[in-house]
Amino acid sequence: MAYSLGFWRLASDMGLAGQFDITGAFSHWQLWIGLGVILHAAAISLNRHGRGGNFQMPQVLAALPGRRGTATDDLERHVHAGGKGA
């Protein structure tokens, strides 16, 4: 739904679709498409977890500043374990 609203707003800005009646902060196509990407990534992660797989954050989100357990920490644990896994 978020993708649909985002592309509708974008098409409306280009004159290819009807008027987009939502006003305020939610009237920007960038917000809707960004929200669609976030919801899509969450759905993929939760779907994998629900099927018995490991819950893994997407690499883009795992590298955010201030997050513990980043890929660098995993590499350091691997090196300290003699390259035999952590």
Order of alpha helices (4+ residues) and beta strands (2+ residues): alpha-alpha-alpha-alpha
